[in-house]
Amino acid sequence: MLGAVLTALILAPPATSQTSTSASDRDERTVSGTVISSSPNTLVIKTDSGSYHLYIFDQYTIKPSSLASGALVQVRSIPSSERELRVATVVMLAMLSSTGQPKFEEPVPASIRQLEKAIQRETRKFGIGLRAGVGLDPEVILVGVHARLGPFFSRNLSFRPNIEFGFGEVTKLFAINLDGVYRLPFTPREGSWSAYLGAGPNFSFITHSFERAEAGDRGIDFNDFSFEAGLNILTGIQFRSGMFFEAKTTIYASPVLRLIMGYTF
């Protein structure tokens, strides 16, 4: 008999798991009421029974972008470290249903909204952006603007013309680049980043300024302005946020290597 009792006790599931689960369920509350005041960090509502409730927001709170005084809301909350203060987890605004009764619609999380905007930006046929970087051989600091057109003919092929201004110790340049970009298909289209290759003609206007002084000479100053045409070959990584990093080499023109960071709006 004693052996059977011991066996039952050993095989029985622990009671603590059920107790903690029910305690967790009791900790989360849902209250409806009218907004009295709100701020970026707090919310005060008044229920139909006339009681007031104060809530605080944290970084995980899902709520509408604005909460006007007098709006009817429903608040889900959990306890905070202070007894009379609760942390709002979800704040829902009331929407009128077809029957005229208030219906609470849960707001879309901010992370989903950000992802939606990023996908919309990525799928637009046209975009503009800014870029900056450095050029090597000759050494220049680069700033510029670009446009993104497409995709054309293929979901992975787009046109990205850009204009760059370069400033160095002895070199100044103005470059027009008519680059085509191909997104490499080994990275998933729905991923947060993708790699690409590209190429296109380059048209540069370059000024070299030198100043040299030798013993016994007054010095020699001269300016040299030239036009160069070359071929760009580039590779880079594009992030869904719009940021990209790119390495570009130019054949038959200067600079030989460009390292560029940019953002497409």
Buried (B, 14 or more C-beta within 10 A) or exposed (E): EEEEEEEEEEEEEEEEEEEEEEEEEEEEEEBBBBBBEBEEEEBBBEEEEEEEBBBBBEEEBBBBEEBEEEBBBBBBBEEEEEEEBBBBBBBBBBEEEEEEEEEBEEBEBBEEEEEEEBEEBBEEEEBEBBBEBBBEEBEBEBBBBBBBEBBEEEEBBBBBBBBBBBEBEEBBBBBBBBBBBBBEEEBEEEEEBBEBEBBBBBBBEBEBBEEEEEEEEEEEEEEEEEEBEBEBBBBBBBBBBBBBBBBBBBEEBBBBEBEBBBBBE
